[in-house]
Amino acid sequence: MQNIAPLLVILGTVVMIHAIRPTLSICKKDQRIGWRIVAVMTSLFVLAYCCYTYFLIKLPFDHIELLIAPVFLFGSFYVHLITNLSLRSINKYQQAAVKEHYCGLHDALTGLKNRKFMLQSMKSKMTDACPFALMLLDLDKFKPINDAFGHLAGDALLKALATRMLANLPSKAELIRLGGDEFAIILPYADAQEIDNCIKQLQNSIRHKFLVRGTVVHVDMSIGIACYPSQSTSITELIKCADLAMYEAKKSHYSFCYYSASYQPSSKQHMQLIDKIRNAIEKEEFSLHFQPIYIPGAKEIYSVEALIRWQQPDGRYISPSLFIPVAEKAGLVSAISKLVIHQSFQQLSRWQEQGFSPRLQLNLSAHDLGDNQLVEYIQARLERFDVDPGLVVLEITESAMMRDIQTAKATMTSLYKLGLTLCVDDFGAGYTCLTMLSDLPIKQIKIDSRYVIEMSRKNNNFQIISSVAFLAKNIGAEVVIEGIENEGQLKRLSSIPNALLQGHFLCEPMCARDIEAHLQREQLLYID
């Protein structure tokens, strides 16, 4: 009996000694004074356990020791349990913090470094006065691939692309994913030749084909390059310079472009034009001109297409080809479209009061199809101006439909339910999707004008136009042939049965007052 108490205390001492190790590990991880005190107290406990064991062996046996010894043993187990659990908790929190730190600086999809890392890296290199090149990369025509194969396939392509670029870049280059199909590279350099070599390696890495769901696809990119400190010593300005260079590369169809100070004025003009467009929307400076579409055999106007015009105080006009793309990028095109819809329906209502009932053709953009309020807005304007929806034709380009197929289908179906006629504009210009013709109630096809313009030097163009007209007839749709610029084109295209014709040779766009005069005469041009 007298040996039980010393054995229990000795066992407790061993357990207490094992508790010192996690306590010291905690002290290394957490520098707070509290854990140092715990480490010292644990060591003192071990010393106390040893002293008590010595007294148990040397002093005469007392039965009360059988009650005290288990307390020492359980106390040691408690300290051991608390220190180990604390160590595990601290390790868990530190691992979570490391993971959070990693996720904060890396892209979740590709594992590449992200925008936050880019800004930190640029700041660090600027602090150390280390010259570097910032390259901004934007994939060309990635969205059609994403729409055609789905987002999962698009994500897989981005990961494969990131892996391939990372394997081919210099070891000191930092590859960053900014989001979507945009990437960046930070390249410290001592010689400008290193930048050119890096670009060549980058281009070689994407030159080989990618396989997406059994289909071979090729990826191109536009690269804009700006250098520190030669072009800017500010992080914000350097990013802006690289962005301007990338935009220039994309606009000029170059694979890469170095920043030039000459790009800045165009950027300022761009911002001034955006501000000018905003003011024009508020003040309703935009007006409408109308270009007729003709029925050749009947020698009469079938419909008129509403075309936006922006006249300046000096009498000149700013071309829609200049301000519409800017408005799209600035998020202002939906407001312009609504203004056009309002003015068009108002004008159609006036014509109806005068006894005219021409069909009115309006253009919608990809941004309009993504506008949740578009259908409701059109319905409200139809009711407000008491316009017959059967007289309204909405022209939507193929590219606008393909940008977001599901959204386009939903919006166009809702518009058709209002009684409006749907037209595919610029048919054959890009990613022609015959599925859209079968899935949607398309009642008009407008062939891209390039087929007419190039008809004289491309013999197959007339056959293509005739075939599209035949296709349209067999699916119960009308076909409009636009871009007629001379008499030769007019005579040849007039031979296509049931085709509607439009072009500057037939009639230039006119203001509402002038088009009314033609409507009163019922026919403008005799077409043989």
LUMPADREN-808494 format. One line per 8 residues: number of its first residue (from 1); for each residue y negated, z negated, x negated of N, C-alpha, C. Coordinates in steps of 0.1 Angstrom, whole numbers. Atoms other than C-alpha are relative to their C-alpha. Example, Ala and Ser with C-alpha at 12.3 -4.5 7.8 and 13.67 -1.06 7.14 Angstrom:
BEGIN
1 = 12 0 -9 45 -78 -123 -12 0 -9; 11 0 9 11 -71 -137 -11 -8 8 $
//
This chain:
BEGIN
1 = 12 0 -8 0 0 0 -13 0 -9; 12 1 8 -24 -9 -28 -4 13 -7; 3 -12 6 -22 26 -42 -6 11 9; 5 -10 -10 -32 44 -10 -15 2 -1; 14 -1 0 -68 35 -11 -6 7 -13; 5 -8 12 -74 47 -48 3 15 1; -4 -14 -1 -55 80 -40 -10 7 9; 9 -7 -9 -77 87 -10 -14 2 -6 $
9 = 14 -1 7 -109 80 -30 0 11 -11; -2 -11 10 -96 102 -59 -1 13 6; 0 -13 -7 -89 130 -34 -14 3 5; 14 -2 -4 -124 125 -20 -9 4 -11; 8 -3 12 -139 127 -55 2 15 -4; -3 -14 4 -121 160 -62 -8 10 10; 6 -8 -10 -134 174 -29 -16 0 -2; 15 1 2 -170 162 -37 -4 8 -12 $
17 = 3 -8 12 -168 178 -71 -1 15 4; 0 -14 -4 -159 211 -54 -12 4 9; 12 -2 -8 -190 207 -32 -12 2 -8; 12 -2 9 -213 208 -63 -2 15 -2; 1 -15 3 -205 245 -69 -8 7 10; 8 -7 -10 -218 259 -36 -15 -6 1; 14 5 0 -248 235 -38 -8 6 -11; 8 -6 11 -258 249 -72 -3 15 3 $
25 = 2 -15 -4 -253 285 -58 -12 1 9; 11 0 -10 -277 276 -30 -13 -2 -7; 13 3 8 -303 262 -55 -5 13 -7; 4 -12 6 -302 296 -73 -6 10 10; 5 -9 -10 -308 315 -41 -12 -5 7; 11 6 -7 -332 291 -25 -7 -10 -9; 7 8 10 -359 275 -47 -6 -12 6; 7 11 -6 -370 249 -22 5 -13 -6 $
33 = -3 12 6 -370 213 -35 11 -8 7; -10 8 -8 -348 200 -7 14 3 -5; -14 -3 5 -317 218 -20 2 -6 -14; -2 7 13 -323 204 -55 3 -14 2; -3 15 -3 -324 169 -41 15 -1 5; -14 0 -5 -291 177 -23 10 1 -12; -9 -2 12 -275 189 -56 0 -13 -8; 1 12 8 -287 157 -74 8 -11 7 $
41 = -7 10 -7 -274 135 -46 15 2 0; -14 -3 1 -240 153 -46 6 -5 -13; -4 5 13 -237 146 -83 1 -15 -1; 0 15 -1 -246 109 -77 12 -5 8; -12 4 -8 -219 108 -50 13 1 -8; -12 -1 9 -193 120 -75 1 -12 -9; 1 12 9 -204 93 -99 4 -13 7; -3 12 -8 -202 67 -71 15 -1 3 $
49 = -14 -1 -3 -168 79 -61 9 -5 -12; -8 4 12 -155 75 -97 -1 -15 -3; 2 15 2 -170 40 -100 8 -8 10; -8 7 -10 -154 29 -67 15 1 -3; -15 -1 4 -120 43 -78 3 -10 -11; -2 9 11 -123 23 -110 2 -15 5; 0 13 -5 -130 -9 -91 13 -3 8; -12 2 -8 -101 -3 -67 12 -2 -9 $
57 = -12 1 9 -77 0 -96 0 -14 -7; 1 12 8 -90 -30 -116 0 -13 9; 1 12 -8 -97 -55 -88 12 -2 9; -11 3 -9 -71 -73 -66 -1 8 13; 0 -8 -12 -60 -54 -35 -5 -8 12; 5 6 -12 -77 -61 -2 2 10 11; -3 -10 -11 -66 -46 32 -12 7 5; 12 -6 -5 -102 -38 41 -3 14 -7 $
65 = 2 -12 7 -101 -11 14 7 12 7; -6 -11 -7 -77 9 36 -8 5 11; 10 -5 -10 -105 12 61 -12 8 -7; 11 -6 6 -132 21 36 3 13 -7; -4 -12 8 -113 47 15 0 12 9; 1 -12 -9 -108 71 45 -14 5 2; 14 -4 -3 -145 70 51 -5 8 -12; 4 -7 12 -151 81 15 6 15 0 $
73 = -7 -13 0 -125 109 19 -7 10 11; 6 -8 -10 -140 122 52 -14 4 -3; 14 -2 4 -175 119 38 0 12 -10; -1 -11 10 -165 142 9 3 14 7; -3 -13 -7 -150 168 33 -12 4 8; 12 -4 -8 -182 167 54 -10 7 -9; 9 -6 9 -204 174 24 5 13 -5; -5 -13 4 -181 201 12 -1 11 11 $
81 = 1 -9 -11 -181 217 47 -14 5 2; 14 -4 -2 -219 216 51 -5 9 -11; 5 -8 11 -226 230 16 6 14 1; -7 -13 -1 -201 259 21 -6 8 12; 6 -7 -12 -214 268 56 -14 4 -3; 14 -3 3 -250 266 43 0 12 -9; 0 -12 10 -241 290 14 4 13 8; -4 -12 -7 -224 314 38 -11 5 9 $
89 = 12 -4 -9 -254 314 62 -11 6 -9; 10 -6 9 -278 320 33 4 14 -5; -5 -13 4 -256 348 20 -2 11 11; 1 -9 -11 -255 363 54 -14 5 3; 14 -3 -3 -293 361 59 -5 9 -11; 5 -8 11 -299 376 24 6 14 1; -6 -14 -2 -275 405 31 -7 7 11; 8 -6 -11 -293 411 64 -14 4 -5 $
97 = 13 -3 6 -326 410 45 0 12 -9; -2 -12 9 -313 435 19 2 12 8; -3 -12 -8 -300 458 46 -13 4 8; 13 -3 -7 -333 455 65 -10 7 -9; 9 -6 10 -352 463 34 4 14 -3; -6 -14 2 -329 493 27 -4 9 12; 3 -9 -12 -333 506 63 -15 2 1; 14 -2 -1 -370 501 60 -5 11 -9 $
105 = 4 -10 10 -371 525 31 8 12 -1; -9 -11 0 -344 549 40 2 6 14; -2 -7 -13 -337 575 67 14 -3 5; -13 4 -6 -309 564 91 10 12 1; -9 -11 -1 -295 599 95 6 5 -13; -4 -7 13 -294 614 60 2 -10 -11; -1 9 11 -296 582 39 -10 2 -11; 11 -3 10 -326 597 20 -11 -10 2 $
113 = 12 9 -1 -357 577 13 -9 5 11; 8 -4 -11 -383 577 41 -15 0 -3; 15 -1 2 -421 580 46 -5 -12 -7; 5 13 6 -427 543 38 3 0 -15; -3 0 14 -409 547 5 -9 10 -7; 8 -11 6 -429 579 -2 -14 -6 -3; 13 6 2 -462 560 2 0 -10 -11; -1 10 11 -450 531 -20 1 6 -13 $
121 = -2 -7 13 -438 555 -47 -13 6 -5; 12 -6 4 -470 574 -47 -11 -10 -5; 10 11 4 -491 542 -49 4 -5 -14; -5 5 13 -469 530 -78 -4 9 -11; 3 -10 10 -473 562 -97 -14 2 -3; 15 -1 2 -510 564 -92 -5 -13 -7; 4 12 7 -513 528 -104 3 1 -15; -4 -2 14 -494 537 -136 -6 13 -6 $
129 = 7 -12 5 -515 569 -139 11 10 -5; -10 -9 3 -483 590 -139 -1 13 8; 1 -13 -7 -488 627 -130 12 3 8; -12 -4 -8 -466 639 -102 -4 11 10; 3 -10 -11 -463 668 -77 6 -5 13; -5 3 -14 -459 662 -40 3 13 7; -4 -12 -7 -440 689 -22 4 -4 14; -4 2 -14 -438 690 16 8 12 4 $
137 = -9 -10 -4 -410 710 30 2 0 15; -2 -1 -14 -406 723 65 10 12 3; -10 -10 -2 -375 742 77 -5 10 10; 4 -11 -8 -382 776 93 11 3 11; -9 -3 -12 -366 783 128 12 -9 1; -11 10 -2 -346 751 128 2 -3 15; -1 3 -14 -354 745 165 10 9 8; -10 -9 -7 -335 776 178 14 -4 -3 $
145 = -13 4 4 -305 765 158 4 -13 7; -2 12 -6 -308 730 172 2 2 15; -1 -3 -15 -312 743 208 13 7 3; -12 -8 -2 -283 768 204 13 -8 -1; -13 7 3 -257 744 190 0 -14 4; 0 14 -4 -269 710 202 -6 -9 -11; 7 9 10 -286 680 185 10 -5 -10; -9 5 10 -254 667 170 3 10 -11 $
153 = -2 -11 11 -248 700 152 -12 1 -9; 12 0 8 -284 700 142 -1 -11 -10; 0 12 9 -281 665 127 10 2 -11; -10 -3 10 -249 676 109 -6 10 -11; 6 -9 9 -268 705 94 -11 -6 -9; 10 7 8 -297 683 83 7 -9 -11; -7 8 10 -272 659 65 6 9 -11; -5 -9 10 -255 688 48 -11 6 -9 $
161 = 11 -6 7 -288 703 38 -5 -11 -10; 5 11 9 -300 669 24 10 -3 -12; -10 2 11 -267 665 4 -1 11 -10; 0 -11 9 -270 699 -11 -13 0 -8; 13 1 7 -307 695 -20 0 -11 -11; 0 12 9 -301 661 -36 9 3 -12; -9 -3 11 -273 675 -57 -6 10 -10; 6 -11 8 -295 703 -71 -13 -3 -6 $
169 = 13 3 5 -327 685 -78 1 -8 -13; 0 8 12 -337 669 -111 2 -14 3; -3 14 -3 -326 633 -115 -13 -8 3; 12 8 -2 -362 621 -116 -8 3 13; 7 -4 -13 -372 639 -84 5 -9 11; -3 9 -12 -373 617 -52 0 9 12; -1 -8 -12 -361 635 -21 -2 -9 12; 4 9 -11 -375 621 11 0 8 13 $
177 = 1 -7 -13 -370 629 48 -11 -7 8; 12 5 -8 -402 625 68 3 -2 15; -3 0 -14 -386 631 102 2 14 5; -2 -13 -5 -373 660 122 6 9 -10; -4 -9 10 -369 690 100 -10 1 -12; 10 1 11 -396 679 75 5 -9 -11; -4 8 11 -388 667 40 -12 0 -10; 10 0 11 -408 658 9 7 -3 -13 $
185 = -5 3 14 -402 656 -29 -12 -5 -8; 10 5 10 -421 635 -54 6 3 -14; -6 -4 13 -416 650 -89 -10 -4 -11; 8 3 12 -431 632 -120 2 12 -10; -2 -11 9 -438 659 -145 -10 -1 -12; 8 -1 12 -452 665 -180 -5 14 -2; 3 -15 1 -453 703 -178 1 6 13; 0 -7 -13 -462 725 -149 13 8 2 $
193 = -13 -8 -1 -430 745 -157 11 -7 8; -10 8 -7 -410 716 -144 -1 1 15; 1 -2 -15 -424 721 -109 6 13 4; -6 -13 -3 -415 758 -109 16 -1 -1; -14 2 1 -380 749 -121 6 -7 12; -5 8 -11 -376 723 -94 0 9 13; 0 -8 -12 -386 748 -67 11 10 0; -11 -10 1 -361 774 -80 13 -7 3 $
201 = -13 8 -3 -333 747 -79 1 -3 15; 0 3 -14 -344 738 -44 4 13 8; -3 -12 -8 -343 774 -32 14 5 -2; -14 -3 3 -309 780 -49 9 -8 9; -9 9 -7 -295 750 -31 1 4 15; -1 -4 -14 -303 764 4 3 15 2; -2 -15 -1 -296 801 -4 13 3 5; -14 -3 -6 -259 798 4 0 -4 14 $
209 = -1 1 -15 -249 799 40 5 -14 4; -6 12 -6 -241 769 62 9 4 12; -9 -2 -11 -213 767 87 -3 -10 11; 2 9 -11 -223 753 121 9 3 12; -10 -2 -11 -195 750 147 6 14 -1; -7 -13 2 -178 781 132 -9 12 -1; 9 -11 1 -210 801 131 -8 -1 -13; 8 0 13 -227 811 98 -15 1 3 $
217 = 15 0 -2 -264 802 97 -6 -1 -14; 8 1 13 -290 806 69 -13 -8 3; 12 9 -1 -318 781 64 -10 4 -10; 11 -2 9 -352 789 50 -10 -11 2; 10 11 -1 -381 766 43 -13 5 -6; 13 -3 6 -418 767 36 -4 -13 -7; 3 11 9 -430 745 7 -15 0 -3; 14 2 4 -465 732 1 -1 -10 -12 $
225 = 0 8 12 -473 717 -33 -14 -4 -4; 13 6 5 -502 694 -44 3 -9 -11; -3 8 12 -505 677 -77 -10 -11 -2; 8 11 4 -518 643 -88 -1 -1 -15; 13 3 -6 -543 638 -104 -9 12 1; 9 -12 2 -556 674 -108 -6 4 14; 5 -5 -13 -560 680 -70 -5 -11 9; 6 12 -8 -566 645 -56 6 -13 -6 $
233 = -4 13 5 -564 609 -66 2 -10 12; -2 8 -13 -561 596 -30 13 4 6; -13 -3 -6 -527 593 -13 -2 9 13; 2 -7 -13 -541 605 21 -5 14 -3; 5 -13 2 -560 634 6 11 9 -7; -10 -8 7 -530 645 -16 10 5 11; -9 -4 -11 -507 645 15 -6 12 8; 8 -11 -7 -534 666 33 0 13 -7 $
241 = 0 -12 9 -536 690 4 14 7 1; -13 -6 -1 -498 695 4 3 6 13; -2 -5 -14 -498 699 42 -7 13 2; 8 -12 -1 -525 726 40 7 11 -8; -7 -10 7 -505 744 13 13 5 7; -12 -4 -8 -473 743 34 -4 9 12; 4 -8 -11 -492 756 64 -4 15 -5; 3 -13 6 -505 785 42 13 8 -3 $
249 = -13 -6 3 -470 792 30 7 6 13; -6 -4 -13 -457 793 66 -8 12 6; 8 -11 -6 -486 815 78 1 13 -8; -1 -12 8 -483 839 49 14 5 -2; -14 -3 2 -445 840 50 4 0 -14; -5 2 14 -442 828 14 9 -12 1; -9 11 0 -414 805 5 -7 -13 -5; 7 12 5 -438 781 -14 -15 4 -3 $
257 = 14 -3 3 -475 778 -20 -7 -12 -6; 7 11 7 -496 757 -44 -14 -2 8; 13 3 -7 -527 740 -29 -12 7 -7; 12 -5 6 -560 757 -34 -12 -5 8; 12 6 -7 -595 744 -26 -5 10 11; 4 -10 -10 -600 776 -6 6 -3 14; -6 3 -12 -578 762 21 -8 -10 9; 8 11 -7 -602 734 30 -9 6 10 $
265 = 10 -4 -11 -629 754 48 7 5 12; -7 -4 -12 -603 770 71 5 -12 8; -4 12 -7 -591 735 79 -12 -6 8; 12 5 -7 -627 724 88 -3 8 12; 2 -9 -11 -631 755 109 10 -3 11; -11 3 -10 -598 746 126 -4 -12 8; 4 12 -7 -611 711 135 -12 3 9; 12 -3 -8 -644 725 147 4 8 13 $
273 = -5 -8 -11 -625 750 169 6 -8 11; -6 10 -10 -605 722 185 -10 -7 8; 10 7 -7 -636 703 193 -7 10 10; 7 -10 -8 -652 735 207 9 3 13; -9 -2 -11 -621 741 229 -1 -11 10; 1 11 -9 -623 706 243 -13 1 9; 12 -1 -8 -659 711 253 1 12 10; -1 -11 -9 -651 745 268 9 -4 13 $
281 = -8 4 -11 -624 729 290 -8 -9 9; 9 10 -9 -648 701 302 -11 8 7; 11 -7 -6 -675 726 309 4 13 8; -6 -12 -7 -652 753 324 -6 13 -5; 6 -12 6 -664 780 300 10 11 0; -10 -10 0 -632 799 303 -1 8 13; 0 -8 -12 -631 828 327 12 9 0; -12 -8 -2 -605 853 340 -4 15 1 $
289 = 1 -14 -2 -602 890 336 14 4 5; -12 -4 -6 -575 910 354 4 14 -4; -5 -13 3 -553 939 343 10 4 10; -9 -4 -10 -535 959 369 14 4 -6; -13 -5 3 -498 967 369 3 10 11; 0 -11 -10 -490 1000 387 14 4 4; -12 -7 -5 -463 1016 408 -2 15 -2; 3 -14 3 -461 1051 393 1 10 12 $
297 = -2 -10 -11 -447 1070 423 -9 -2 12; 9 2 -12 -468 1053 450 -15 1 -4; 14 -1 4 -500 1056 429 -8 -11 5; 8 12 -5 -511 1021 437 2 -12 -9; -1 12 8 -517 987 421 11 -9 7; -10 9 -5 -486 965 424 -4 -14 -1; 5 13 2 -501 934 409 -11 0 -11; 10 1 11 -528 921 386 3 -12 -8 $
305 = -4 11 9 -522 899 355 -13 -7 -3; 11 8 4 -547 871 350 0 -3 -15; 1 2 14 -559 870 314 -12 -8 -3; 11 9 3 -581 842 300 -10 6 -10; 11 -5 9 -614 851 283 -10 -12 -3; 10 10 4 -639 829 264 -12 6 -6; 12 -6 5 -673 843 262 -10 -10 -6; 9 9 7 -698 828 238 -15 3 4 $
313 = 14 -2 -5 -736 824 244 -6 13 -5; 6 -12 5 -743 854 222 6 13 6; -7 -11 -7 -721 876 245 13 4 -6; -13 -4 6 -691 880 221 11 -9 6; -12 7 -5 -656 869 231 8 -5 -12; -10 5 9 -632 847 211 13 4 5; -13 -5 -4 -598 863 212 10 -12 4; -11 10 -3 -570 843 229 10 -2 -11 $
321 = -10 1 11 -548 851 199 -5 -10 -10; 6 10 10 -572 828 179 0 -14 6; 2 13 -5 -578 799 202 12 -6 7; -12 5 -7 -545 796 222 10 -7 -10; -9 7 9 -523 788 191 -6 -14 -5; 7 12 4 -549 762 180 1 -11 12; 0 9 -11 -550 747 215 15 -6 2; -14 5 -1 -511 745 215 2 -11 -10 $
329 = -2 10 10 -511 725 183 -8 -12 2; 9 12 -3 -539 702 195 4 -6 13; -4 6 -13 -521 695 228 -9 3 11; 10 -3 -10 -548 712 248 4 12 9; -4 -12 -7 -529 742 261 3 -2 15; -3 3 -14 -517 725 293 -12 -1 8; 13 1 -7 -553 717 303 -5 14 2; 5 -14 -1 -562 754 297 8 7 11 $
337 = -9 -6 -10 -532 765 318 -3 -4 14; 4 5 -13 -542 743 347 -13 5 4; 13 -6 -3 -577 756 345 2 15 5; -3 -14 -4 -563 792 347 6 0 14; -7 0 -13 -540 783 376 -10 -3 11; 10 4 -10 -569 767 395 -9 12 3; 9 -12 -2 -593 797 390 8 12 6; -8 -11 -5 -565 822 397 3 -1 15 $
345 = -3 3 -14 -555 806 430 -13 1 8; 13 -1 -7 -592 803 440 -4 14 2; 3 -14 -1 -597 840 433 9 7 10; -9 -6 -9 -566 850 451 -3 -4 15; 4 4 -13 -577 830 481 -12 8 5; 11 -9 -4 -610 849 481 4 14 4; -5 -14 -3 -592 882 480 7 0 13; -7 0 -13 -570 872 509 -10 -1 12 $
353 = 11 1 -10 -602 863 529 -6 14 2; 6 -13 -1 -615 898 521 10 11 5; -10 -9 -5 -583 914 533 9 6 -10; -8 -5 11 -567 921 499 12 -9 -2; -12 8 3 -532 909 491 7 4 -13; -7 -4 12 -525 918 455 9 -12 -5; -7 10 7 -498 900 436 -7 -5 -12; 7 6 12 -511 877 409 10 -5 -10 $
361 = -9 4 10 -493 873 376 -7 -9 -10; 5 10 9 -499 842 355 10 -3 -12; -8 3 12 -487 833 320 2 -15 -2; -3 14 3 -470 799 312 5 -1 -14; -5 2 14 -464 785 277 12 -10 0; -11 10 1 -436 764 264 -5 -14 3; 6 13 -3 -459 734 266 -1 -2 15; 1 1 -15 -464 741 303 14 -4 6 $
369 = -14 2 -5 -426 741 309 4 -15 -2; -3 14 3 -425 706 293 -9 -10 7; 10 8 -7 -453 693 315 6 -5 13; -7 6 -12 -438 669 341 -9 2 13; 9 -1 -11 -469 674 363 -2 15 5; 3 -14 -2 -469 712 363 4 4 15; -5 -4 -13 -448 718 395 -8 -6 11; 8 7 -10 -467 692 414 -14 5 1 $
377 = 13 -5 1 -500 706 402 -1 14 7; 0 -13 -7 -491 742 413 1 -1 15; -2 2 -15 -479 730 447 -13 -5 6; 12 5 -5 -511 711 452 -11 11 1; 10 -11 0 -532 742 443 3 11 11; -4 -9 -10 -512 764 466 -4 -4 14; 3 6 -13 -518 741 495 -16 0 1; 14 1 0 -555 736 486 -7 13 3 $
385 = 7 -13 -2 -564 773 485 8 9 10; -8 -7 -11 -538 783 512 5 13 -5; -5 -12 6 -522 808 489 14 2 3; -14 -3 -3 -490 826 498 7 0 -13; -7 0 13 -466 817 470 8 12 -3; -7 -13 2 -448 850 475 -8 10 -8; 9 -9 7 -479 867 459 -1 -4 -14; 3 5 13 -477 847 427 13 2 -9 $
393 = -10 -3 10 -456 858 397 -3 -8 -13; 2 8 12 -452 834 368 7 6 -12; -6 -7 12 -446 851 334 3 -11 -11; -4 9 10 -427 830 309 8 7 -11; -7 -7 11 -417 842 274 14 -5 -3; -13 4 4 -382 842 261 -1 -12 -10; 1 11 10 -393 819 232 -3 -13 6; 4 12 -7 -408 794 256 12 -6 7 $
401 = -12 5 -6 -375 792 275 10 -6 -10; -10 5 10 -354 788 244 -4 -12 -8; 4 12 8 -375 760 229 7 -12 5; -7 11 -6 -360 735 253 7 6 13; -7 -8 -11 -334 753 275 1 -8 13; -3 8 -12 -325 724 298 -13 -3 8; 13 3 -6 -362 715 305 -5 12 7; 4 -13 -5 -370 752 310 7 3 13 $
409 = -8 -3 -12 -342 756 335 -5 -9 12; 4 9 -11 -352 725 355 -14 3 6; 14 -3 -4 -389 734 356 0 13 8; 0 -13 -6 -383 771 365 7 0 14; -7 1 -13 -358 762 393 -9 -7 10; 9 7 -9 -384 738 408 -11 10 4; 11 -10 -3 -411 766 406 6 10 10; -6 -10 -9 -387 791 423 1 -6 14 $
417 = -2 6 -13 -381 766 451 -13 -1 8; 13 -1 -6 -419 767 458 -2 14 6; 2 -14 -5 -415 804 466 -6 9 -10; 6 -8 10 -429 817 434 10 9 -7; -9 -9 7 -415 847 415 -1 -2 -15; -1 3 14 -403 842 380 2 13 -8; -1 -12 8 -407 868 353 3 -4 -15; -2 2 15 -393 869 317 -9 9 -7 $
425 = 10 -8 7 -422 880 295 5 3 -14; -3 -3 14 -418 897 261 15 1 -2; -15 -1 0 -381 905 269 4 8 -12; -5 -8 12 -363 916 237 -8 -3 -13; 9 2 11 -390 901 214 7 -9 -11; -6 10 9 -368 873 199 15 -3 4; -14 4 -3 -337 853 209 3 3 14; -3 -4 -14 -327 872 240 12 -7 4 $
433 = -11 8 -5 -304 851 261 3 5 14; -4 -5 -13 -287 869 289 5 -10 10; -4 11 -8 -274 836 301 -11 -5 9; 12 4 -8 -309 828 313 -1 9 13; 1 -10 -12 -308 859 336 10 -4 10; -10 3 -10 -276 847 352 -1 -14 6; 2 14 -4 -285 810 354 -12 -3 8; 13 2 -6 -320 814 367 -4 11 10 $
441 = 4 -11 -10 -335 833 397 -11 9 -5; 10 -9 6 -353 858 375 -2 13 9; 2 -12 -9 -369 885 397 -9 11 -6; 8 -10 7 -390 903 371 3 -1 -15; -2 0 14 -384 914 335 -11 9 -6; 11 -7 6 -414 924 313 4 3 -14; -5 -4 14 -403 943 282 -11 -1 -10; 10 3 10 -420 934 250 -6 14 -4 $
449 = 8 -12 2 -448 959 242 4 8 -13; -3 -6 13 -435 966 207 10 12 2; -9 -11 -2 -407 988 221 -7 13 4; 8 -12 -4 -434 1011 237 -8 4 -12; 9 -4 11 -457 1010 207 7 8 -11; -8 -6 11 -429 1019 182 9 11 5; -10 -9 -6 -412 1044 206 -1 14 -7; 1 -13 6 -425 1075 188 7 1 -13 $
457 = -7 -1 13 -409 1066 155 14 -7 0; -14 6 -2 -378 1047 168 6 6 12; -6 -8 -10 -357 1071 188 7 -9 11; -8 8 -9 -336 1044 203 -8 -9 10; 8 9 -9 -365 1025 219 0 4 14; 0 -5 -14 -367 1047 250 13 -3 7; -12 4 -6 -330 1042 256 2 -14 2; -1 14 -2 -333 1005 251 -8 -4 13 $
465 = 9 3 -12 -362 1004 277 7 4 13; -7 -6 -12 -342 1026 301 12 -10 4; -12 8 -3 -311 1003 297 -5 -14 6; 5 13 -6 -332 971 304 -4 3 14; 4 -3 -14 -346 988 335 12 1 9; -12 -1 -7 -311 997 346 6 -14 3; -5 14 -2 -300 960 340 -8 -7 10; 8 7 -9 -330 947 359 3 4 15 $
473 = -3 -5 -13 -322 969 389 13 -5 5; -13 5 -4 -286 958 390 1 -15 3; 0 14 -3 -295 921 390 -11 -3 11; 10 2 -10 -321 926 417 -14 -4 -5; 13 3 5 -352 923 395 -8 12 -3; 9 -10 4 -382 944 388 -2 1 -15; 3 -1 14 -390 957 354 -14 5 -2; 13 -4 3 -425 960 339 0 5 -14 $
481 = 1 -6 13 -432 982 309 -14 -1 -4; 14 2 4 -463 971 291 -3 6 -13; 3 -5 13 -482 984 261 -2 15 0; 2 -15 -1 -489 1020 273 -14 3 -5; 13 -2 7 -516 1033 250 -4 15 0; 4 -14 0 -515 1071 254 8 8 11; -5 -8 -11 -506 1099 277 15 4 -2; -14 -3 3 -473 1108 259 9 -11 5 $
489 = -8 11 -4 -460 1073 265 1 -1 15; 0 0 -15 -471 1074 301 9 10 7; -8 -10 -6 -454 1106 309 15 -3 -2; -14 2 2 -421 1097 293 5 -13 8; -4 12 -7 -420 1062 308 0 1 15; 0 -1 -14 -429 1073 342 13 6 6; -13 -6 -5 -395 1091 344 10 -11 2; -10 11 -2 -377 1057 344 -2 -5 14 $
497 = 1 4 -14 -369 1049 380 -3 -15 2; 4 14 -5 -384 1018 397 -7 -8 -11; 8 7 10 -404 1009 366 -14 -2 3; 14 3 -1 -438 992 368 -7 2 -13; 6 -4 13 -463 1003 342 -13 -8 -2; 12 8 4 -491 984 324 -5 4 -14; 5 -3 13 -514 992 295 -14 4 0; 15 -3 1 -549 999 282 -3 14 3 $
505 = 2 -14 -4 -544 1036 287 -2 1 15; 1 -1 -14 -540 1030 324 -12 -7 5; 12 8 -4 -567 1003 328 -2 -11 -10; 4 12 8 -585 978 306 -1 -12 9; 3 12 -8 -587 942 318 -14 0 5; 13 0 -6 -616 938 341 -3 -14 7; 4 12 -7 -636 910 357 4 1 15; -4 0 -14 -629 900 393 -7 10 9 $
513 = 8 -9 -9 -658 920 408 4 14 -2; -5 -14 2 -646 952 391 13 3 6; -14 -3 -5 -610 948 401 0 1 15; 1 -1 -15 -621 943 437 -4 14 4; 4 -13 -4 -637 977 437 13 9 0; -12 -8 0 -603 992 427 9 -3 11; -9 4 -11 -585 972 453 -5 6 13; 6 -6 -12 -609 986 479 4 15 1 $
521 = -4 -14 0 -601 1021 469 15 2 0; -14 1 -1 -564 1011 469 8 7 -11; -7 -6 11 -555 1033 440 -11 4 -11; 9 -1 12 -571 1036 405 4 13 -7; -4 -11 9 -551 1062 387 12 8 6; -11 -8 -5 -528 1091 398 9 2 -11; -10 -1 11 -497 1090 378 11 10 4; -10 -11 -4 -475 1121 378 14 -4 -6 $
//
